[in-house]
Amino acid sequence: MSRLAIALLAAQIFGSGATPMIAQDSSYDNNALRAESRRGDLQIVRGKEGIVVARAGVFRAPQVANLVRGSDNAVAEAKIFEHNFQPGQSFLALGIVTMGAALGVSRIDGVNTWISTGLTVASVALITYGGTKLESAYRALSKAIWWYNRDLSR
């Protein structure tokens, strides 16, 4: 009987090799965040199942800081996203509307060309400023997700 016990113990020690740590993998696999784009909307998705935890669309910004609470660096980047996303969308939309007004005014006969030129310059400035704010917001969102995922236990 002791030979059988020793053989089973030796087989357990030497024959099993490395076993994956399922509990740690599932924590990361179930909690890691990623950003996806669907039909023009930005979605923040959690885990391998792809559960949507936040959406950002036209004039709608998610509270990302609440999603990444586990990491101080992620929260700092999420606040930058939240600060820049809404103004970026607003300025970009206002710039597009102003560009439409500039095109409309330029089609009217007898209107001073400085009006359409001024509207065009203003629209380009608004679109550029809004785009810069959105770029900063998306960069911060990417960093926030990276920091959050980095700080998850594996």
DSSP file (Angstrom, degrees, kcal/mol; ACC not computed):
  #  RESIDUE AA STRUCTURE BP1 BP2  ACC     N-H-->O    O-->H-N    N-H-->O    O-->H-N    TCO  KAPPA ALPHA  PHI   PSI    X-CA   Y-CA   Z-CA
    1    1 A M     >        0   0    0      0, 0.0     4,-1.9     0, 0.0     5,-0.1   0.000 360.0 360.0 360.0 -37.7    0.0    0.0    0.0
    2    2 A S  H  >  +     0   0    0      1,-0.2     4,-2.5     2,-0.2     5,-0.2   0.850 360.0  56.3 -67.9 -32.5    2.8    2.4    0.8
    3    3 A R  H  > S+     0   0    0      2,-0.2     4,-2.5     1,-0.2    -1,-0.2   0.905 107.4  49.2 -63.3 -39.7    4.3    1.8   -2.7
    4    4 A L  H  > S+     0   0    0      2,-0.2     4,-2.5     1,-0.2    -2,-0.2   0.903 111.3  48.9 -64.5 -42.0    1.0    2.8   -4.3
    5    5 A A  H  X S+     0   0    0     -4,-1.9     4,-2.4     2,-0.2    -2,-0.2   0.916 112.9  47.2 -64.3 -43.3    0.9    6.0   -2.1
    6    6 A I  H  X S+     0   0    0     -4,-2.5     4,-2.8     2,-0.2    -2,-0.2   0.905 112.1  50.3 -65.6 -41.1    4.5    6.9   -3.0
    7    7 A A  H  X S+     0   0    0     -4,-2.5     4,-2.4     2,-0.2    -2,-0.2   0.909 112.2  46.9 -64.1 -42.1    3.8    6.2   -6.7
    8    8 A L  H  X S+     0   0    0     -4,-2.5     4,-2.2     2,-0.2    -2,-0.2   0.902 113.3  48.9 -65.7 -40.7    0.7    8.4   -6.7
    9    9 A L  H  X S+     0   0    0     -4,-2.4     4,-2.4     2,-0.2    -2,-0.2   0.921 112.7  47.5 -65.2 -43.5    2.6   11.2   -4.8
   10   10 A A  H  X>S+     0   0    0     -4,-2.8     4,-2.9     1,-0.2     5,-0.5   0.897 111.9  50.3 -64.6 -39.8    5.5   11.0   -7.3
   11   11 A A  H  X5S+     0   0    0     -4,-2.4     4,-1.7    -5,-0.2     5,-0.4   0.890 111.1  49.6 -64.7 -38.1    3.1   11.1  -10.2
   12   12 A Q  H  X5S+     0   0    0     -4,-2.2     4,-0.7    -5,-0.2    -2,-0.2   0.917 117.1  40.1 -65.8 -43.2    1.4   14.1   -8.8
   13   13 A I  H  <5S+     0   0    0     -4,-2.4     4,-0.4    -5,-0.1    -2,-0.2   0.947 129.5  25.2 -73.4 -49.1    4.6   16.0   -8.2
   14   14 A F  H  <5S+     0   0    0     -4,-2.9    -3,-0.2    -5,-0.2    -2,-0.2   0.733 121.9  48.8 -92.9 -23.0    6.5   15.2  -11.3
   15   15 A G  H  <<S+     0   0    0     -4,-1.7    -3,-0.2    -5,-0.5    -1,-0.1   0.639  96.3  66.4 -94.8 -14.5    3.8   14.4  -13.9
   16   16 A S  S  < S-     0   0    0     -4,-0.7    -1,-0.1    -5,-0.4    -2,-0.1   0.820  75.0-169.8 -83.4 -29.2    1.4   17.3  -13.5
   17   17 A G        -     0   0    0     -4,-0.4     2,-0.4    -5,-0.1    -1,-0.1  -0.256  50.2 -21.3  69.8-164.5    3.6   20.1  -14.8
   18   18 A A        -     0   0    0      1,-0.0     0, 0.0     0, 0.0     0, 0.0  -0.631  64.0-153.7 -81.2 131.9    2.5   23.7  -14.5
   19   19 A T        -     0   0    0     -2,-0.4     2,-0.1     1,-0.0    -2,-0.1  -0.872  22.6-110.8-104.7 139.6   -1.2   24.2  -14.0
   20   20 A P        -     0   0    0      0, 0.0     2,-1.4     0, 0.0     3,-0.1  -0.393  24.5-122.0 -68.1 145.2   -2.9   27.4  -15.1
   21   21 A M     >  -     0   0    0      1,-0.2     4,-2.2   133,-0.1     5,-0.2  -0.713  33.4-178.6 -89.3  91.0   -4.1   29.7  -12.3
   22   22 A I  H  > S+     0   0    0     -2,-1.4     4,-2.8     1,-0.2     5,-0.2   0.858  74.2  56.0 -64.3 -39.5   -7.7   29.8  -13.3
   23   23 A A  H  > S+     0   0    0      1,-0.2     4,-1.4     2,-0.2    -1,-0.2   0.909 111.5  43.6 -63.1 -41.0   -8.9   32.1  -10.6
   24   24 A Q  H  > S+     0   0    0      2,-0.2     4,-1.7    -3,-0.2    -1,-0.2   0.914 114.1  49.9 -71.5 -40.7   -6.4   34.8  -11.4
   25   25 A D  H  X S+     0   0    0     -4,-2.2     4,-3.3     1,-0.2     5,-0.2   0.910 109.1  51.9 -62.5 -41.8   -7.0   34.5  -15.2
   26   26 A S  H  X S+     0   0    0     -4,-2.8     4,-2.3     1,-0.2    -1,-0.2   0.841 104.8  56.9 -67.7 -30.4  -10.7   34.8  -14.8
   27   27 A S  H  X S+     0   0    0     -4,-1.4     4,-1.2    -5,-0.2    -1,-0.2   0.953 115.2  36.5 -62.9 -48.1  -10.3   37.9  -12.7
   28   28 A Y  H  X S+     0   0    0     -4,-1.7     4,-2.2     1,-0.2     3,-0.4   0.938 118.0  51.3 -68.6 -46.2   -8.4   39.6  -15.5
   29   29 A D  H  < S+     0   0    0     -4,-3.3    19,-1.6     1,-0.2    20,-0.2   0.831 115.9  41.6 -61.0 -33.3  -10.5   38.0  -18.3
   30   30 A N  H  < S+     0   0    0     -4,-2.3    -1,-0.2    17,-0.3    -2,-0.2   0.684 123.2  35.8 -88.4 -18.6  -13.8   39.1  -16.7
   31   31 A N  H  < S+     0   0    0     -4,-1.2    -2,-0.2    -3,-0.4    -3,-0.2   0.576  81.6 113.7-115.1 -11.6  -12.7   42.6  -15.6
   32   32 A A     <  -     0   0    0     -4,-2.2    15,-3.2    -5,-0.1     2,-0.3  -0.354  55.6-141.3 -65.2 142.3  -10.4   44.0  -18.3
   33   33 A L  E     +A   46   0A   0    112,-0.3     2,-0.3    13,-0.2    13,-0.2  -0.693  21.8 174.5-102.8 155.2  -11.9   46.9  -20.3
   34   34 A R  E     -A   45   0A   0     11,-1.9    11,-3.1    -2,-0.3     2,-0.4  -0.975  26.5-123.1-151.8 158.8  -11.6   47.8  -23.9
   35   35 A A  E     -A   44   0A   0     -2,-0.3     2,-0.3     9,-0.2     9,-0.2  -0.889  28.4-179.9-106.9 134.5  -13.1   50.4  -26.2
   36   36 A E  E     -A   43   0A   0      7,-3.1     7,-3.6    -2,-0.4     2,-0.5  -0.949  21.1-136.8-130.2 152.2  -15.1   49.5  -29.3
   37   37 A S  E     +A   42   0A   0     -2,-0.3     2,-0.4     5,-0.2     5,-0.2  -0.945  23.4 176.5-111.4 126.0  -16.8   51.6  -32.0
   38   38 A R  E >   -A   41   0A   0      3,-3.0     3,-2.5    -2,-0.5    -2,-0.0  -0.972  68.2 -27.2-132.8 118.5  -20.2   50.6  -33.1
   39   39 A R  T 3  S-     0   0    0     -2,-0.4     3,-0.1     1,-0.3    -1,-0.1   0.851 126.2 -46.6  48.1  43.9  -22.3   52.6  -35.6
   40   40 A G  T 3  S+     0   0    0      1,-0.3     2,-0.4    17,-0.1    -1,-0.3   0.322 117.6 109.3  86.2  -9.4  -20.6   55.8  -34.7
   41   41 A D  E <   -A   38   0A   0     -3,-2.5    -3,-3.0    16,-0.1     2,-0.5  -0.791  65.2-132.0-101.0 145.0  -20.9   55.3  -30.9
   42   42 A L  E     -AB  37  56A   0     14,-3.0    14,-3.1    -2,-0.4     2,-0.4  -0.824  25.6-168.5 -92.0 129.2  -18.0   54.5  -28.6
   43   43 A Q  E     -AB  36  55A   0     -7,-3.6    -7,-3.1    -2,-0.5     2,-0.6  -0.959  15.9-147.7-119.8 138.2  -18.6   51.6  -26.3
   44   44 A I  E     -AB  35  54A   0     10,-2.8     9,-2.8    -2,-0.4    10,-1.3  -0.930  24.4-165.3-102.9 123.4  -16.6   50.6  -23.3
   45   45 A V  E     -AB  34  52A   0    -11,-3.1   -11,-1.9    -2,-0.6     2,-0.4  -0.857   8.4-146.7-116.5 141.1  -16.8   46.9  -22.9
   46   46 A R  E  >> -AB  33  51A   0      5,-2.8     5,-1.8    -2,-0.4     4,-0.5  -0.912  52.4 -17.4-111.9 133.8  -15.8   44.7  -19.9
   47   47 A G  T >45S-     0   0    0    -15,-3.2     3,-0.9    -2,-0.4   -17,-0.3   0.159  90.3 -60.3  74.6 176.5  -14.4   41.2  -20.0
   48   48 A K  T 345S+     0   0    0    -19,-1.6    -1,-0.2     1,-0.2   -18,-0.1   0.717 128.8  62.7 -72.2 -20.5  -14.2   38.5  -22.6
   49   49 A E  T 345S-     0   0    0    -20,-0.2    -1,-0.2    -3,-0.2    -2,-0.2   0.711 106.2-126.6 -76.5 -19.6  -18.0   38.3  -22.8
   50   50 A G  T <<5 -     0   0    0     -3,-0.9     2,-0.5    -4,-0.5    -3,-0.2   0.888  35.8-178.1  78.7  40.4  -18.1   41.9  -24.1
   51   51 A I  E   < -B   46   0A   0     -5,-1.8    -5,-2.8     1,-0.1     2,-0.5  -0.617  27.1-128.3 -74.8 122.1  -20.6   43.4  -21.6
   52   52 A V  E     +B   45   0A   0     -2,-0.5    -7,-0.2    -7,-0.2     3,-0.1  -0.599  35.2 169.2 -74.2 120.5  -21.2   47.0  -22.5
   53   53 A V  E     +     0   0A   0     -9,-2.8     2,-0.3    -2,-0.5    -8,-0.2   0.576  63.6  12.5-108.6 -15.0  -20.6   49.1  -19.3
   54   54 A A  E     -B   44   0A   0    -10,-1.3   -10,-2.8     8,-0.1     2,-0.4  -0.982  58.7-157.7-160.0 151.2  -20.6   52.6  -20.9
   55   55 A R  E     -B   43   0A   0     -2,-0.3     2,-0.4   -12,-0.2   -12,-0.2  -0.981   0.9-166.6-131.7 144.9  -21.5   54.4  -24.1
   56   56 A A  E     +B   42   0A   0    -14,-3.1   -14,-3.0    -2,-0.4     5,-0.2  -0.993  26.3 143.9-130.1 125.0  -20.3   57.7  -25.6
   57   57 A G  B >   -C   60   0B   0      3,-1.5     3,-1.8    -2,-0.4     2,-0.4  -0.554  58.3 -26.4-136.6-158.0  -22.2   59.2  -28.5
   58   58 A V  T 3  S-     0   0    0      1,-0.3    -1,-0.1    -2,-0.2     3,-0.1  -0.478 132.1 -13.2 -64.6 118.0  -23.2   62.5  -29.8
   59   59 A F  T 3  S+     0   0    0     -2,-0.4     2,-0.4     1,-0.1    -1,-0.3   0.770 115.5 107.0  59.4  30.4  -23.5   64.8  -26.8
   60   60 A R  B <   -C   57   0B   0     -3,-1.8    -3,-1.5    25,-0.1    -1,-0.1  -0.936  44.6-178.3-140.1 115.0  -23.3   61.9  -24.4
   61   61 A A        -     0   0    0     -2,-0.4    -5,-0.1    -5,-0.2     2,-0.1  -0.934  20.8-131.6-115.5 134.7  -20.2   61.2  -22.3
   62   62 A P        -     0   0    0      0, 0.0     2,-1.4     0, 0.0     3,-0.2  -0.401  23.2-112.9 -79.2 160.6  -19.8   58.3  -20.0
   63   63 A Q    >>  +     0   0    0      1,-0.2     4,-0.7    -2,-0.1     3,-0.7  -0.706  44.2 169.3 -90.3  83.4  -18.5   58.6  -16.4
   64   64 A V  H >>  +     0   0    0     -2,-1.4     4,-1.6    14,-0.2     3,-0.7   0.815  66.2  68.4 -69.9 -31.5  -15.3   56.7  -17.0
   65   65 A A  H 34 S+     0   0    0      1,-0.3    -1,-0.2    13,-0.2    14,-0.1   0.840  98.1  53.1 -59.4 -32.7  -13.8   57.6  -13.7
   66   66 A N  H X4 S+     0   0    0     -3,-0.7     3,-0.7     1,-0.2    -1,-0.3   0.817 107.5  51.9 -70.5 -29.8  -16.4   55.5  -11.9
   67   67 A L  H << S+     0   0    0     -3,-0.7     3,-0.3    -4,-0.7    -2,-0.2   0.812 113.5  41.7 -75.3 -30.3  -15.5   52.5  -14.1
   68   68 A V  T >< S+     0   0    0     -4,-1.6     3,-1.8     1,-0.2     7,-0.3  -0.047  70.9 132.5-110.1  30.8  -11.7   52.6  -13.4
   69   69 A R  T <   +     0   0    0     -3,-0.7    -1,-0.2     1,-0.3    -2,-0.1   0.714  59.4  72.1 -55.9 -24.5  -11.8   53.3   -9.7
   70   70 A G  T 3  S+     0   0    0     -3,-0.3     2,-0.5     1,-0.1    -1,-0.3   0.633  95.5  54.2 -70.8 -13.3   -9.3   50.6   -8.8
   71   71 A S    <>  -     0   0    0     -3,-1.8     4,-2.2     1,-0.1     5,-0.2  -0.979  63.4-156.6-129.5 123.8   -6.3   52.6  -10.3
   72   72 A D  H  > S+     0   0    0     -2,-0.5     4,-2.1     1,-0.2    -1,-0.1   0.899  99.1  49.9 -64.1 -40.9   -5.4   56.1   -9.3
   73   73 A N  H  > S+     0   0    0      1,-0.2     4,-2.0     2,-0.2    -1,-0.2   0.889 110.5  50.7 -64.8 -38.5   -3.5   56.7  -12.6
   74   74 A A  H  > S+     0   0    0      1,-0.2     4,-2.4     2,-0.2    -2,-0.2   0.896 108.8  51.3 -66.3 -39.8   -6.6   55.5  -14.6
   75   75 A V  H  X S+     0   0    0     -4,-2.2     4,-2.1    -7,-0.3    -2,-0.2   0.904 108.0  52.6 -63.8 -41.1   -8.9   57.8  -12.6
   76   76 A A  H  X S+     0   0    0     -4,-2.1     4,-1.2     1,-0.2    -1,-0.2   0.921 113.0  43.8 -61.3 -44.1   -6.6   60.8  -13.4
   77   77 A E  H  X S+     0   0    0     -4,-2.0     4,-2.1     1,-0.2    -1,-0.2   0.873 110.3  56.0 -68.8 -36.7   -6.7   60.0  -17.2
   78   78 A A  H  X S+     0   0    0     -4,-2.4     4,-2.7     1,-0.2   -13,-0.2   0.866 104.0  53.8 -64.1 -35.9  -10.5   59.3  -17.0
   79   79 A K  H  X S+     0   0    0     -4,-2.1     4,-1.9     2,-0.2    -1,-0.2   0.858 106.2  52.5 -67.4 -34.0  -11.0   62.8  -15.6
   80   80 A I  H  X S+     0   0    0     -4,-1.2     4,-1.9     2,-0.2    -2,-0.2   0.921 110.1  49.2 -64.2 -43.3   -9.1   64.3  -18.5
   81   81 A F  H  X S+     0   0    0     -4,-2.1     4,-2.5     1,-0.2     3,-0.2   0.950 112.1  47.3 -58.4 -50.2  -11.4   62.3  -20.9
   82   82 A E  H  X S+     0   0    0     -4,-2.7     4,-0.6     1,-0.2    -1,-0.2   0.832 112.3  50.9 -63.0 -32.6  -14.5   63.5  -19.1
   83   83 A H  H  < S+     0   0    0     -4,-1.9    -1,-0.2    -5,-0.2    -2,-0.2   0.843 120.4  32.3 -72.9 -34.2  -13.2   67.1  -19.1
   84   84 A N  H  X S+     0   0    0     -4,-1.9     4,-1.9    -3,-0.2    -2,-0.2   0.701 103.0  71.8 -99.4 -21.9  -12.4   67.2  -22.9
   85   85 A F  H  X S+     0   0    0     -4,-2.5     4,-2.3    -5,-0.2     5,-0.2   0.955  99.4  42.8 -66.2 -52.8  -15.0   64.9  -24.5
   86   86 A Q  H  X S+     0   0    0     -4,-0.6     4,-2.4     1,-0.2    -1,-0.2   0.924 116.7  45.7 -64.5 -47.1  -18.2   67.1  -24.2
   87   87 A P  H  > S+     0   0    0      0, 0.0     4,-2.9     0, 0.0     5,-0.3   0.893 111.6  54.4 -62.3 -36.7  -16.6   70.4  -25.2
   88   88 A G  H  X S+     0   0    0     -4,-1.9     4,-2.1     1,-0.2    -2,-0.2   0.926 110.4  45.4 -61.4 -44.3  -14.8   68.7  -28.1
   89   89 A Q  H  X S+     0   0    0     -4,-2.3     4,-2.4     2,-0.2    -1,-0.2   0.913 114.3  49.2 -63.9 -42.6  -18.1   67.4  -29.4
   90   90 A S  H  X S+     0   0    0     -4,-2.4     4,-2.6     2,-0.2    -2,-0.2   0.937 113.1  44.6 -65.3 -47.6  -19.9   70.7  -28.9
   91   91 A F  H  X S+     0   0    0     -4,-2.9     4,-2.3     1,-0.2    -1,-0.2   0.888 113.6  51.3 -65.4 -38.2  -17.2   72.8  -30.6
   92   92 A L  H  X S+     0   0    0     -4,-2.1     4,-2.0    -5,-0.3    -1,-0.2   0.926 112.0  46.2 -64.3 -43.8  -17.0   70.3  -33.5
   93   93 A A  H  X S+     0   0    0     -4,-2.4     4,-2.3     2,-0.2    -2,-0.2   0.913 112.7  50.1 -64.7 -42.7  -20.7   70.4  -34.0
   94   94 A L  H  X S+     0   0    0     -4,-2.6     4,-2.4     1,-0.2    -1,-0.2   0.880 109.6  52.1 -63.4 -37.6  -20.8   74.2  -33.8
   95   95 A G  H  X S+     0   0    0     -4,-2.3     4,-2.1     2,-0.2    -1,-0.2   0.884 109.1  49.3 -65.3 -38.6  -18.0   74.3  -36.4
   96   96 A I  H  X S+     0   0    0     -4,-2.0     4,-2.0     2,-0.2    -2,-0.2   0.908 112.0  48.1 -67.2 -41.1  -19.9   72.0  -38.8
   97   97 A V  H  X S+     0   0    0     -4,-2.3     4,-2.2     1,-0.2    -2,-0.2   0.909 111.7  50.3 -64.2 -41.1  -23.1   74.1  -38.4
   98   98 A T  H  X S+     0   0    0     -4,-2.4     4,-2.4     1,-0.2    -2,-0.2   0.872 107.7  53.4 -65.5 -36.5  -21.0   77.3  -39.0
   99   99 A M  H  X S+     0   0    0     -4,-2.1     4,-2.2     2,-0.2    -1,-0.2   0.900 108.3  50.3 -64.5 -39.4  -19.5   75.7  -42.1
  100  100 A G  H  X S+     0   0    0     -4,-2.0     4,-2.4     2,-0.2    -2,-0.2   0.900 110.3  49.8 -63.1 -40.7  -23.0   75.0  -43.4
  101  101 A A  H  X S+     0   0    0     -4,-2.2     4,-2.8     2,-0.2     5,-0.2   0.894 109.2  52.2 -64.8 -39.0  -23.9   78.6  -42.8
  102  102 A A  H  X S+     0   0    0     -4,-2.4     4,-2.0     2,-0.2    -2,-0.2   0.910 111.1  46.8 -63.6 -41.6  -20.8   79.8  -44.6
  103  103 A L  H  X S+     0   0    0     -4,-2.2     4,-0.8     2,-0.2    -2,-0.2   0.908 113.4  49.0 -66.3 -40.6  -21.7   77.6  -47.6
  104  104 A G  H >< S+     0   0    0     -4,-2.4     3,-0.7     1,-0.2     4,-0.4   0.922 112.5  46.9 -64.1 -44.6  -25.3   78.9  -47.5
  105  105 A V  H >< S+     0   0    0     -4,-2.8     3,-1.3     1,-0.2    -1,-0.2   0.863 105.7  59.7 -66.6 -35.9  -24.3   82.6  -47.3
  106  106 A S  H 3< S+     0   0    0     -4,-2.0    -1,-0.2     1,-0.3    -2,-0.2   0.740 100.7  56.7 -66.7 -20.1  -21.8   82.2  -50.1
  107  107 A R  T << S+     0   0    0     -4,-0.8     2,-0.4    -3,-0.7    -1,-0.3   0.591  85.7  96.5 -84.7 -12.1  -24.6   81.1  -52.4
  108  108 A I  S X  S-     0   0    0     -3,-1.3     3,-1.0    -4,-0.4     2,-0.2  -0.669  76.6-127.4 -84.1 129.0  -26.6   84.3  -51.9
  109  109 A D  T 3  S+     0   0    0     -2,-0.4     3,-0.1     1,-0.2    -2,-0.1  -0.509  88.4  20.0 -73.6 140.3  -26.1   87.0  -54.5
  110  110 A G  T 3  S+     0   0    0      1,-0.3     2,-0.3    -2,-0.2    -1,-0.2   0.472  86.5 133.7  85.4   2.9  -25.1   90.4  -53.3
  111  111 A V    <   -     0   0    0     -3,-1.0    -1,-0.3    -6,-0.2     5,-0.0  -0.678  67.6 -99.9 -87.3 140.3  -23.8   89.3  -49.9
  112  112 A N    >>  -     0   0    0     -2,-0.3     3,-1.2     1,-0.2     4,-0.9  -0.332  25.0-137.5 -57.3 131.9  -20.5   90.8  -48.8
  113  113 A T  H 3> S+     0   0    0      1,-0.3     4,-2.3     2,-0.2     5,-0.2   0.740  99.3  69.0 -67.6 -21.4  -17.8   88.2  -49.3
  114  114 A W  H 3> S+     0   0    0      2,-0.2     4,-2.6     1,-0.2    -1,-0.3   0.806  94.0  57.4 -67.0 -27.1  -16.3   89.0  -45.9
  115  115 A I  H <> S+     0   0    0     -3,-1.2     4,-2.5     2,-0.2    -1,-0.2   0.957 110.5  40.7 -67.3 -50.1  -19.3   87.5  -44.2
  116  116 A S  H  X S+     0   0    0     -4,-0.9     4,-2.2     2,-0.2    -2,-0.2   0.877 116.5  51.1 -67.2 -35.0  -18.8   84.1  -45.9
  117  117 A T  H  X S+     0   0    0     -4,-2.3     4,-2.6     2,-0.2     5,-0.2   0.926 111.0  48.0 -65.4 -44.2  -15.0   84.3  -45.4
  118  118 A G  H  X S+     0   0    0     -4,-2.6     4,-2.5     1,-0.2    -2,-0.2   0.901 112.3  48.7 -62.6 -42.2  -15.5   85.1  -41.7
  119  119 A L  H  X S+     0   0    0     -4,-2.5     4,-2.4     2,-0.2    -1,-0.2   0.884 111.6  50.2 -65.2 -37.8  -17.9   82.3  -41.3
  120  120 A T  H  X S+     0   0    0     -4,-2.2     4,-2.4     2,-0.2    -2,-0.2   0.930 112.1  46.4 -65.5 -45.3  -15.5   79.9  -43.1
  121  121 A V  H  X S+     0   0    0     -4,-2.6     4,-2.3     1,-0.2    -2,-0.2   0.917 113.7  49.3 -62.9 -43.2  -12.6   81.0  -40.9
  122  122 A A  H  X S+     0   0    0     -4,-2.5     4,-2.6    -5,-0.2    -1,-0.2   0.905 110.9  49.9 -63.7 -40.4  -14.7   80.6  -37.8
  123  123 A S  H  X S+     0   0    0     -4,-2.4     4,-2.7     2,-0.2     5,-0.2   0.910 110.4  49.2 -66.3 -40.9  -15.9   77.2  -38.8
  124  124 A V  H  X S+     0   0    0     -4,-2.4     4,-2.4     2,-0.2    -1,-0.2   0.910 112.5  48.7 -63.9 -40.8  -12.4   76.0  -39.5
  125  125 A A  H  X S+     0   0    0     -4,-2.3     4,-2.6     2,-0.2    -2,-0.2   0.923 113.3  46.6 -64.4 -43.9  -11.2   77.3  -36.1
  126  126 A L  H  X S+     0   0    0     -4,-2.6     4,-2.7     2,-0.2     5,-0.2   0.911 113.7  47.8 -65.4 -42.5  -14.1   75.7  -34.3
  127  127 A I  H  X S+     0   0    0     -4,-2.7     4,-2.5     2,-0.2    -1,-0.2   0.911 113.6  48.0 -65.2 -41.6  -13.7   72.3  -36.0
  128  128 A T  H  X S+     0   0    0     -4,-2.4     4,-2.2    -5,-0.2    -2,-0.2   0.930 114.2  45.7 -64.3 -46.1   -9.9   72.4  -35.3
  129  129 A Y  H  X S+     0   0    0     -4,-2.6     4,-2.3     2,-0.2    -2,-0.2   0.927 115.0  47.2 -64.4 -45.2  -10.4   73.2  -31.7
  130  130 A G  H  X S+     0   0    0     -4,-2.7     4,-2.4     1,-0.2    -2,-0.2   0.903 112.1  50.3 -62.8 -41.9  -13.1   70.6  -31.2
  131  131 A G  H  X S+     0   0    0     -4,-2.5     4,-2.5    -5,-0.2    -1,-0.2   0.879 109.5  51.4 -63.8 -38.3  -11.1   68.0  -33.0
  132  132 A T  H  X S+     0   0    0     -4,-2.2     4,-2.2     2,-0.2    -2,-0.2   0.913 110.7  48.1 -64.8 -43.0   -8.1   68.8  -30.8
  133  133 A K  H  X S+     0   0    0     -4,-2.3     4,-2.2     2,-0.2    -2,-0.2   0.909 113.1  48.1 -63.7 -41.8  -10.2   68.4  -27.6
  134  134 A L  H  X S+     0   0    0     -4,-2.4     4,-2.9     2,-0.2     5,-0.2   0.898 109.8  52.4 -66.4 -39.9  -11.7   65.1  -28.9
  135  135 A E  H  X S+     0   0    0     -4,-2.5     4,-2.2     1,-0.2    -1,-0.2   0.927 110.9  47.6 -60.8 -43.8   -8.2   63.8  -29.7
  136  136 A S  H  X S+     0   0    0     -4,-2.2     4,-2.1     2,-0.2    -1,-0.2   0.890 112.2  50.8 -62.8 -39.7   -7.0   64.7  -26.2
  137  137 A A  H  X S+     0   0    0     -4,-2.2     4,-2.4     2,-0.2    -2,-0.2   0.936 111.5  45.8 -64.6 -47.2  -10.1   63.0  -24.8
  138  138 A Y  H  X S+     0   0    0     -4,-2.9     4,-2.3     1,-0.2    -2,-0.2   0.868 111.7  52.2 -66.6 -35.8   -9.7   59.8  -26.8
  139  139 A R  H  X S+     0   0    0     -4,-2.2     4,-2.1    -5,-0.2    -1,-0.2   0.918 111.2  47.4 -63.9 -42.5   -6.0   59.6  -25.9
  140  140 A A  H  X S+     0   0    0     -4,-2.1     4,-2.7     2,-0.2    -2,-0.2   0.879 110.2  52.7 -66.4 -37.9   -6.8   60.0  -22.2
  141  141 A L  H  X S+     0   0    0     -4,-2.4     4,-2.5     2,-0.2     5,-0.2   0.924 108.7  50.2 -62.8 -43.4   -9.5   57.3  -22.5
  142  142 A S  H  X S+     0   0    0     -4,-2.3     4,-2.2     1,-0.2    -2,-0.2   0.917 113.0  46.0 -60.4 -43.7   -7.0   54.9  -24.0
  143  143 A K  H  X S+     0   0    0     -4,-2.1     4,-3.0     2,-0.2     5,-0.2   0.887 110.3  53.8 -66.8 -38.9   -4.5   55.6  -21.2
  144  144 A A  H  X S+     0   0    0     -4,-2.7     4,-2.4     1,-0.2    -2,-0.2   0.926 111.2  45.4 -62.3 -44.0   -7.2   55.2  -18.6
  145  145 A I  H  X S+     0   0    0     -4,-2.5     4,-2.7     2,-0.2  -112,-0.3   0.905 113.2  50.9 -66.1 -40.3   -8.2   51.8  -19.9
  146  146 A W  H  X S+     0   0    0     -4,-2.2     4,-2.5    -5,-0.2    -2,-0.2   0.945 112.0  46.1 -62.3 -48.0   -4.5   50.8  -20.2
  147  147 A W  H  X S+     0   0    0     -4,-3.0     4,-1.9     2,-0.2    -2,-0.2   0.911 113.3  50.1 -61.3 -42.3   -3.8   51.9  -16.6
  148  148 A Y  H  X S+     0   0    0     -4,-2.4     4,-0.5    -5,-0.2    -2,-0.2   0.947 113.8  44.0 -61.5 -49.3   -6.9   50.1  -15.3
  149  149 A N  H >< S+     0   0    0     -4,-2.7     3,-0.8     1,-0.2    -1,-0.2   0.867 111.4  54.9 -64.7 -35.9   -6.0   46.9  -17.1
  150  150 A R  H 3< S+     0   0    0     -4,-2.5    -1,-0.2     1,-0.2    -2,-0.2   0.877 108.5  48.4 -64.2 -37.6   -2.4   47.1  -16.0
  151  151 A D  H 3< S+     0   0    0     -4,-1.9    -1,-0.2    -5,-0.2    -2,-0.2   0.491  86.9 108.4 -86.0  -3.1   -3.4   47.3  -12.4
  152  152 A L  S << S-     0   0    0     -3,-0.8     2,-0.2    -4,-0.5  -124,-0.1  -0.451  79.0-108.6 -69.1 146.8   -5.8   44.4  -12.5
  153  153 A S              0   0    0      1,-0.1    -1,-0.1    -2,-0.1    -2,-0.1  -0.562 360.0 360.0 -75.1 141.5   -4.6   41.3  -10.7
  154  154 A R              0   0    0     -2,-0.2    -1,-0.1  -127,-0.1  -133,-0.1   0.390 360.0 360.0-105.6 360.0   -3.7   38.5  -13.0
